[in-house]
Amino acid sequence: MSDALLSASYDMSVRNWGDGTLNAEVGASLPGDVARGQIVNQYNGHTEFVTGIDWCLFGDVGWMASTAWDSFVRIYDIRAFPMQFGGFP
């Protein structure tokens, strides 16, 4: 997903940003057209500040993990809406 950018925030969220070409790669699973610099999805699973995010470099494309001061690691598939597989303390 070379056209996606992830951001972590002190507002306890993780955001997936698109550059407008994400629909072509993901297909019909995205709601509507994604314009350049638009938020594709926002994940609100954490209860404290999100301090880290990273892409999974192995396996299928589109997996990412986030960690926060709530001591959880949350796993997401950014191709699914909404999606949250769960947290691990």
C-alpha positions as CSV (number, residue, x, y, z in Angstrom):
1,M,0.0,0.0,0.0
2,S,2.5,2.5,-1.2
3,D,-0.2,5.2,-1.5
4,A,-1.2,5.1,2.2
5,L,0.2,7.0,5.2
6,L,-0.5,6.1,8.8
7,S,-0.5,8.6,11.6
8,A,-0.6,8.1,15.4
9,S,-2.1,10.7,17.7
10,Y,-2.4,11.9,21.3
11,D,-6.1,12.0,20.7
12,M,-6.0,8.1,21.1
13,S,-6.6,7.5,17.4
14,V,-4.7,6.1,14.4
15,R,-5.5,7.5,11.0
16,N,-5.0,6.0,7.5
17,W,-4.5,8.7,4.9
18,G,-4.9,8.2,1.1
19,D,-3.4,10.0,-1.9
20,G,-6.3,9.3,-4.2
21,T,-5.1,6.1,-5.8
22,L,-6.0,3.7,-2.9
23,N,-9.4,2.9,-4.5
24,A,-7.6,1.4,-7.6
25,E,-5.6,-1.0,-5.4
26,V,-8.3,-2.0,-2.8
27,G,-11.3,-1.9,-5.1
28,A,-14.9,-1.7,-4.0
29,S,-14.2,-2.1,-0.3
30,L,-13.5,1.6,0.2
31,P,-16.5,3.9,0.8
32,G,-16.7,6.4,-2.0
33,D,-13.8,8.2,-3.7
34,V,-10.7,9.1,-1.7
35,A,-9.3,12.4,-2.5
36,R,-5.6,13.4,-2.1
37,G,-4.8,13.9,1.6
38,Q,-8.1,12.7,2.8
39,I,-8.6,10.4,5.8
40,V,-9.6,7.0,4.6
41,N,-10.3,5.5,8.0
42,Q,-9.8,6.3,11.7
43,Y,-9.2,3.7,14.3
44,N,-10.3,4.5,17.9
45,G,-9.5,1.3,19.8
46,H,-7.0,2.8,22.3
47,T,-7.8,4.4,25.6
48,E,-4.5,6.3,26.0
49,F,-2.1,8.2,23.7
50,V,-1.0,6.2,20.7
51,T,2.8,6.1,20.7
52,G,3.6,3.9,17.8
53,I,2.4,2.4,14.5
54,D,4.0,0.1,12.0
55,W,3.2,-1.8,8.8
56,C,3.5,-5.6,8.7
57,L,6.2,-6.4,6.3
58,F,5.3,-10.1,6.0
59,G,2.3,-11.8,4.5
60,D,-0.6,-10.0,3.0
61,V,-0.6,-6.3,2.2
62,G,-2.5,-3.8,4.4
63,W,-1.9,-5.1,8.0
64,M,-0.7,-2.6,10.6
65,A,-0.2,-2.6,14.4
66,S,-0.5,0.2,16.9
67,T,0.6,0.6,20.5
68,A,-0.3,3.1,23.1
69,W,0.1,4.0,26.8
70,D,-2.8,1.7,27.5
71,S,-0.3,-1.2,27.2
72,F,-2.2,-2.7,24.2
73,V,-1.0,-3.6,20.8
74,R,-3.9,-3.5,18.3
75,I,-3.8,-5.2,14.9
76,Y,-5.7,-3.8,12.0
77,D,-6.4,-4.6,8.4
78,I,-6.7,-1.2,6.7
79,R,-8.6,-2.7,3.8
80,A,-11.6,-3.5,5.9
81,F,-14.2,-0.9,7.2
82,P,-14.4,-0.8,10.1
83,M,-11.8,-3.3,11.3
84,Q,-10.1,-4.1,14.5
85,F,-8.9,-7.6,15.2
86,G,-8.1,-7.0,18.8
87,G,-5.7,-5.9,21.4
88,F,-3.0,-7.7,23.3
89,P,-1.8,-6.5,26.6
